[in-house]
Amino acid sequence: MYQSICEALSTAEPIALATVCIAEQTPGRTVRIVAAAGRAIGYTEGLAVTWDDSPLGNGPMGRAIRTGEVQFNDDLTADERFSPWRTQALAFGLRSSFVLPICLPGGALAMLLSVYSERKTAVDTEQLEQFRRLGDDLAVCIEMLRTRTALQAALDRAERQDKQLAVLERAFENSVAAVMVTDAHNRIALINPAFEKLVRVPARGAPSGAIRR
């Protein structure tokens, strides 16, 4: 899904690159690109970005993660905070960018959508509003996917537990050893066929001491 979004965005002029990134919850607080597309995709190769309070974390992506707000960079050559990446960006013809944080309905940051342009001022007001709507739609989709994934994981766990229980039940029933299970009050809760053959069995729930050979 993310790759398709980047590919679709990168076909619109003057966008030269679109990326989707996530904030890694690691000691280094790195920003990882999970999807990218566009004629300037080479800019992303070896790109080092963080979201900590350091020069590598003080660019548009790092600030967007920390503040949860859209970050504009209308002129990459004029913003000193962009200096760690300026040479590489200019080599690929990039002149401006904006970063849109995508937040889930509960407010948690899901990802960043970054767009780079070959012109100064990457987007106008109308385009920004379109990107905001896209971000809202993406947040809903991500939440739905996470819910579905969590539900499927729960169903898978239940299925595995059912299979394990079935194996234990078969082992219990087919065991040649006599097995009796009692509850907390020392009453018979469960017996297997081998136990039935070995002893005269009272009704379930009777005290275990009531069993006679």
N, C-alpha and C positions, 0 to 999 in steps of 0.2 A: 504493500500500500504506500509506504513512504517513498519508495523509489518512483512509483508511478506519479506521485504528486510532484516530485522534483523534476521529472521529465516533462510533465505538462507545463509547469511554471517556466522552465528554461526555454520554451519555444516562443515565449512572448517577448517582443522587443521592448526595451533594450536589455532585458535580463540576460546576463551571460552565465550565471551560476545560481543554482538553488540547492540548499542543503537542509537536511534534518539532523539535528544533534541532540544528544542527551547529556545530562550532568551526571558524571560518575560519582557515586558516594564512596570515594576512596580517600586515603590520606592525602594524595596529591591533588584531589579535586579536579581531575581532568575533564575535558569536554570531548566526547567521542562522536564522530560523524557516523551516522548509521545509513545515510542515503545521500546521494549527490548526483547532479546532472547539469549539463551545460557545456558550452564550448570552452569555458575557462576552468573545467574540472581539474586541470593540472594544479591549480592553486591549492587544492586540498591535500596534495601529496606531502606527507611529512609535516603537516600543519600542527603546531603545538599551541593549544589553548587550554586555559584552566579557568576556574571560577573562584579562586582564592584572591586574597588581597595582595597581588603581586603584579608586575608589569604584564605577564602573560594572562592574568585574570582581570585586567582593567580595560580590556577591549569591549566591543559591543556585546559579545556573547556572555562574557563573565558578568557584566553589569546587568544584562537582561535576567540572568539566573538569580543574582542576588536581590534585585529589586522587583522582579516580576513585571517590569514595564518594557514597552517597545523602545528599542534603541535605534536612533537614526545616526547615520554617518554620511552626510550629504557631500563631503569632500574628503576622501581618504588622504589627500596630500596635506590637509590643514589640521587634522586632529592628531596632536602629539601622542595621545593615548593609543593610537593605532600604529605607532612606530615599529613595534616588533614584527609586524606583518606587511608593512608598506611596500618594501622592495619587491617582495614576492607578488603582492597584489598588482602593482603597476606592471610587472613583467607579463601579466596575463590580461592587461588592459582594463583592469577594474578601477572604477573611480568613486563609487559610492555603494552604500549597503544599508540594509535595515534588518533588525532581528526582532521577530515576534515570538514571545513566550506563549506556549500552548499550555493552559492550565485546565485541570479536570474540574468538574462541577464543584467538588469540595475545596478547590483552591490549590491543590498540590500541583507542582510543575510536572508536566508529562514530557515535554520536549521543546526544542527551539526550531523555528523555521527561519532560515536566513536567506536573504536574496541579495545578490550583487549585480550591479549595473555597470555598463561601460560609459555611462554618463553621470554627471553630477546630479544629485537628488534622485535616488533610486525609484521612488514612487511619489505620486501626488496624493491629495486627500481622498479622492474617489477610489483610487487603487488600494490605499491603505484600508479603507472601510471594507473593500472586497476581501482583502487578506484577513481582516478581523473576523469576518463571517466564516471564511474558510477555517480559521483557527477554532472558532466555536464548534463548527461541524466536526472537525477532527477530534476535538476533546470528547464530544459525545460518542464518536465511533470508538475511540480508545477505551473509554469507560465501559462500553458495551462489550468490547473484545476482552477486556480484563475480567468482567463479570462472567462471560461465557467460559473463559479459560479456567477461572476458579471453580465454576460449577462442574465443568468436565473433569477437573482434577478430583473434586469431591466424589463424583460418580465413579471415577476410576479406582479411587481408594476403597469405596464401598464394594465394588466388584471384586477387587483383590481380597478384601476381607471375607467376602462370601465364599470365594474359592478356597481360601485357607481354612475357613470353618468347615466346608464340605469335606476337605481332606482329613481334618481332625475327626469329623463325625464318622467317616468311613474307617479310619484307623481304630477308633473307639469300638465300633460295632464289630469289626473283623478281628480284633485282638484276641489271641488265645489266652491271654492273662485275664483273670477275673478282676473287674474294675468296679468300684462303688464310689460314688461321689456324694458327700453329705453337705448340708447347708450349715449356716452358723449356729443352728440349734441342734446340730448332730442328728438331723433327720435325713433320711435317704432322699436324695434329689435325682440321682441318675445311676443306672446300672447297665452293664452291657450283657449280651447274650451269654458269654462265658461265665459271668457271675451267676446268671439265672440257672445254668446247668449245675453249678457247684453247690448252691444252697437253695433252701426253700425261701422264697422271697416274699416278705410282707408287702402290704400296699405302700405305694410311694408316699412319703411323708411320715412313715412310722419311725420310731427311734431306731438307730442302727443297732442297738443292743438287742432288738427283738428278733434278729435273724438267727435261725437255727440250722445246724448242719443236718 
